[in-house]
Amino acid sequence: MSRALRWFEYPAHLAVLNLCWLLASLPLITSYAAGIALHSALRAWREEGENRVAAYFFRECRRVLRGSLPLAAAGLVSLLGLWLSGSFWLGAPGPVLVFATAALVPVAIVVAAVHITVFEVAARHPQAPPRDWVLAGLRLAVTRPGRCACAVLLCATWGAVLWRLPTLAALWGISVPALVLYRLFAGIPTGPGWPPSA
């Protein structure tokens, strides 16, 4: 494959994966399975040369769907809780708002870091039980806090870019941060003694 085609392959595959994620996430409860499948397809493309990323995506999405449903429900509840808390405290007086922000921002960062690491672990071990995804994801978050904080910051920055340029969301909204996370966590083991339940 020529260098020019390789450069075209990146945005094209990322756009296809993003579209797959959007379609698979239409019922919100399936968004977690779609996220895991996107990470898995991305790893297969970059590490194994798998170019049929859409077919790979939907195969992985079906495989992890049932196990991911409780995690999706927990993720949606945590997001809703943070949004309601933030909406409530934004109307508080100055000192109370400062205190609430100081409490909520670290919680939001930790919740985001845990979900990011679970996506990474589940993509590496899609056949493992979801409990092991969570335990290994927590271990990864604890042992690599700098990388996790960097991942959250990069995702938040990309979210700010999409806020200003929403047309990018349809093309590369979720696939670009997934590629960044893949690069960020490349080569890092999920921890000794995988799986945690063994």
Salt bridges, closest charged atoms under 4 A:
GLU9 OE2 - HIS13 NE2 3.65
GLU47 OE2 - ARG43 NH2 3.35
GLU50 OE2 - ARG52 NE 3.39
GLU60 OE2 - ARG63 NH2 2.44
GLU120 OE2 - ARG43 NH1 2.99
GLU120 OE2 - ARG124 NE 3.04
ASP132 OD1 - ARG131 NH1 3.58
